[in-house]
Amino acid sequence: MNDNDDTTAAIFDLARNRSLDQQVSHPGRDKPKLPKRFYKKAEAGAHEQGHAVLLDGKVVKTPSKQPLAVPSLALAEAMAAEWEAQREDIDPRRMWLTRLANTAIDLVAPRRAEVIAELVTYAGTDLLCYRAAHPDALVARQVALWNPVLGWAAERGISLVPTTGILHVTQEAASLEAYGRAVEALDAFRIAALHNAVTLTGSALTGLAMALGRVTPQEAFDIAYIDENWQMELSGEDEEERARLEIRRSELAETDRFIRLLG
């Protein structure tokens, strides 16, 4: 293995990179030292596992030192564009598609059953099932945005029961099994994107709806952040909170782009 193999693998070691949220919340603290660009050209190329990202003709490696190869040429080209857009420094926080592909290859594919089980657990405590009791305007907004997703899921056998308040409600095993089957039908790359959407929205149903094209990333954002937007409408704009939400909106949009580039 050459030095470039080690370098490309280390750049995206997830344990070494703080989240974008932390960068916004604490912009001057513990700013990571970014690696220097060491290649002249980034491009997509054919690979036995699909389509890979090449730096000066050499295949980029994931943090676990697997080839960074994806199923579609369109996604490989978009990832290569992320690498090509880097200037003097390489900032992995600005390479969202590459990060998601790394996650799919290194973290989802080897432990697929565990990831699916984790997503099913999310479904058992889905955000859309825990409703406000008041005020009436917030209740109405939740009904308008959340009920269509619950209805869409129910048509697929995923019938989750909503409740008022935060006390846990146990969902039917058959519905959770149906959710698991829907996830099982996806490949590792789409599961990685789904997991990311679920984490960003706090809702297994919203994440699945976005992964399957039922809702747009903007609709997913509006569904997930009803309470935050409601509070800002009441209390006034909070600059730090708005910055956090804009990151969430951007990450949902990039997650959706990743899914669409898979074809």
FENBELHU-V672506 format. One record per backbone hydrogen bond with DSSP energy under -1.0 kcal/mol. NH is the residue of the N-H (numbers start at 0). CO is the residue of the C=O. E is the energy in kcal/mol with one decimal. If there is no record, write none. Layout:
nh | co | e
NH | CO | E
NH | CO | E
This chain:
nh | co | e
5 | 1 | -1.4
6 | 2 | -2.3
7 | 3 | -2.6
8 | 4 | -1.7
9 | 5 | -2.1
10 | 6 | -1.9
12 | 9 | -1.9
15 | 12 | -2.2
22 | 18 | -1.4
23 | 19 | -2.0
24 | 20 | -2.8
25 | 21 | -2.4
28 | 25 | -1.7
36 | 87 | -3.0
42 | 53 | -2.3
44 | 51 | -2.4
46 | 49 | -2.2
49 | 46 | -2.3
50 | 69 | -2.3
51 | 44 | -3.0
52 | 67 | -1.3
53 | 42 | -3.7
54 | 57 | -3.1
55 | 40 | -2.7
57 | 54 | -1.9
59 | 52 | -2.8
61 | 65 | -2.7
64 | 61 | -2.4
67 | 59 | -2.8
68 | 66 | -2.0
69 | 50 | -3.0
75 | 71 | -1.9
76 | 72 | -2.7
77 | 73 | -1.9
78 | 74 | -2.6
79 | 75 | -2.5
80 | 76 | -2.0
81 | 77 | -1.4
82 | 78 | -1.8
83 | 79 | -2.7
84 | 80 | -1.9
85 | 82 | -1.1
89 | 34 | -3.0
93 | 90 | -2.0
94 | 91 | -1.6
98 | 94 | -2.1
99 | 95 | -2.2
100 | 96 | -2.3
101 | 97 | -2.5
102 | 98 | -2.2
103 | 99 | -2.3
104 | 100 | -2.3
105 | 101 | -3.0
106 | 102 | -2.1
107 | 102 | -1.8
108 | 103 | -2.6
114 | 110 | -2.1
115 | 111 | -2.4
116 | 112 | -2.3
117 | 113 | -2.1
118 | 114 | -2.2
119 | 115 | -2.3
120 | 116 | -1.9
121 | 117 | -1.9
122 | 118 | -2.0
123 | 119 | -1.4
124 | 121 | -1.6
125 | 122 | -1.2
126 | 201 | -1.2
128 | 125 | -1.9
129 | 126 | -1.8
130 | 162 | -3.0
138 | 134 | -2.3
139 | 135 | -2.7
140 | 136 | -1.8
141 | 137 | -2.4
142 | 138 | -2.3
143 | 139 | -2.4
144 | 140 | -2.0
145 | 141 | -3.0
146 | 142 | -1.4
149 | 145 | -2.1
150 | 146 | -2.8
151 | 147 | -2.3
152 | 148 | -2.4
153 | 149 | -2.3
154 | 150 | -1.6
155 | 152 | -1.5
156 | 153 | -1.9
157 | 152 | -2.4
158 | 156 | -1.0
159 | 157 | -1.1
162 | 128 | -3.4
164 | 130 | -2.9
175 | 171 | -1.8
176 | 172 | -2.5
177 | 173 | -1.8
178 | 174 | -1.9
179 | 175 | -2.3
180 | 176 | -2.1
181 | 177 | -1.9
182 | 178 | -2.0
183 | 179 | -2.5
184 | 180 | -1.3
185 | 182 | -2.3
190 | 186 | -2.4
191 | 187 | -2.1
192 | 188 | -1.9
193 | 189 | -2.8
194 | 190 | -3.1
195 | 191 | -2.0
196 | 192 | -2.5
197 | 193 | -2.8
198 | 194 | -2.4
199 | 195 | -2.4
200 | 196 | -2.0
201 | 197 | -2.5
206 | 202 | -2.3
207 | 203 | -2.0
208 | 204 | -2.7
209 | 205 | -2.2
210 | 206 | -2.5
211 | 207 | -2.0
212 | 209 | -1.3
213 | 208 | -2.8
214 | 208 | -1.1
219 | 215 | -2.6
220 | 216 | -2.2
221 | 217 | -2.5
222 | 218 | -2.4
223 | 219 | -2.4
224 | 220 | -2.3
228 | 224 | -2.3
229 | 225 | -2.5
230 | 226 | -2.5
231 | 227 | -2.1
232 | 228 | -1.9
233 | 229 | -1.8
234 | 230 | -3.0
235 | 231 | -2.0
241 | 237 | -2.9
242 | 238 | -2.1
243 | 239 | -2.0
244 | 240 | -2.4
245 | 241 | -2.2
246 | 242 | -1.7
247 | 243 | -1.8
248 | 244 | -2.6
249 | 245 | -2.4
250 | 246 | -2.6
251 | 247 | -2.3
252 | 248 | -2.1
253 | 249 | -2.2
254 | 250 | -2.2
255 | 251 | -2.3
256 | 252 | -2.1
257 | 253 | -2.2
258 | 254 | -1.9
259 | 255 | -2.5
260 | 256 | -2.3
262 | 259 | -1.1
